Amino acid sequence: MSEHSQQKAPTKELAPIPTLDLKRQYATIRAEVEPAIARVCESQQLILGEEASALEREISAYLGVTETIACASGTDALWLAMQASGISPGDLVITTPFSFFASASTIVRCGARPVFVDVDPATLNLDPKAVLEYLERGESRVRAIMPVHIYGQCAPMDRFRDIADTYKLQLFEDAAQAFGATWRGKRAGSLSLAAGFSFYPTKNLSAFGDAGCVTTSDAAIAERVRNLRNHGSARRYYHDEIGWNARMDSIQAVVLRIKLKHLPEWNRQRREIGARYDELLIHAGLSDTRPRGPEAPNALNPVKLLATLPEAGHIFHQYVIRVSRRDELKKFLNDRGIGTEIYYPVPLHLQKCFGYLGYAEGSLPEAEQAAREVLALPIFPELTSEEQQRVVDAIADFYS
């Protein structure tokens, strides 16, 4: 036997598994997207225009609302929704501390003051019981509640609707992570006075840059949002109030129109991937189905699964677990070419810029504990079952 024939074949290096792979998605829609973008370029109608108007009609039909207003980002959408609804200086708006920064910064942008209330440890959505306890203390300046549909699961909006009705409050949705998600069969964006969506590239319905929209079934709010997104102007060069430049560009609109047609299938695939992760983690002995909490502490399981409520149609914008030794696990997976993210490492009430609100470590213990434990695993419609198995096997190796 020759020396060459005795050598071992080189070990095949496994391809990295990213947290999100938009290149795979683009490969499936390139044939639709490229001529559509070329159509916009040929038209030279580059801001709003017919593509944005068509997108607005299609989103309204999909979500079950009468009005959709396309805008430049999800941050703009939240501000526009609240500003157009009359949120103003001196108002208090209750929201979650466990969310992206814009959930609170847009409240401040209206001149109002965010009030952070703790989350439900089972879902990490704003806890209606905690909101009710806060309101029962008698703070009279609260004007609104804005839950966030975290990770693609709707907050319990019927509970929040009851609270809002009882206390005569406005109810908004930060639906940035939940396009197509449902609560009791109604889609996110149709469950409140007005909602804001983000189409940032990481979202389950994503643009080729920044974009967003406001949804509502209140015609007066919709009209004001349209004016505010265009410098407070209903007629060119005539300004009724101080608005902002928050207009969507036409290329984003045409891309979103194409992706919206594929979204039901992509969301179905996300739900399948979420269910498969649950099964794999449980089968590996890393977790069980009990939500974390005092009734079921799950002390022997290194991985805690978040609960999906029976009323919720979860679309798994993110698949997030709670784990012990989170930062060590993240590094271990990264070293094996497996991408992960932390949503979110610092709750909003402990961010330096909100120090003036007076919260301290320990103020909102559930959000703070979650920030130490959450880890988002790779999820996108094109993720394969083999890749999911590799992710779970690596987690099992770490805890072994």
Buried (B, 14 or more C-beta within 10 A) or exposed (E): EEEEEEEEEEEEEEEEBBBBBBEBBEEEBEEBBEEBBEEBEEEEBEBBBEBBEBBBEBBBEBBBBEBBBBBBBBBBBBBBBBBBBEBEEEBBBBBBBBBBBBBBBBBBBBEBBBBBBBBBBBBBBBBBEBBBEBBEEEEEEBBBBBBBBBBBBBBBBBBBBEBBEEBEBBBBBBBBBBBBBBBEEBBBBBBBBBBBBBBBEBBBBBBBBBBBBBBBBBEEBBBBBBBBBBBBBEEEEEBEEEBBEBBBBBBBBBBBBEBBEBBEEBBEBBBBBBEBBBEBBBEBBBBBEBBBBEEEEBEEBBBBBBBBBEEBBBBBBBBBBBBBEBEEBBEBBEEBBBBBBBBBEBBBBBBEEBEEBEBEEEBBEBBBBBBEBBBBBBBBBBBEEEBBEBBBEBBBEBBE
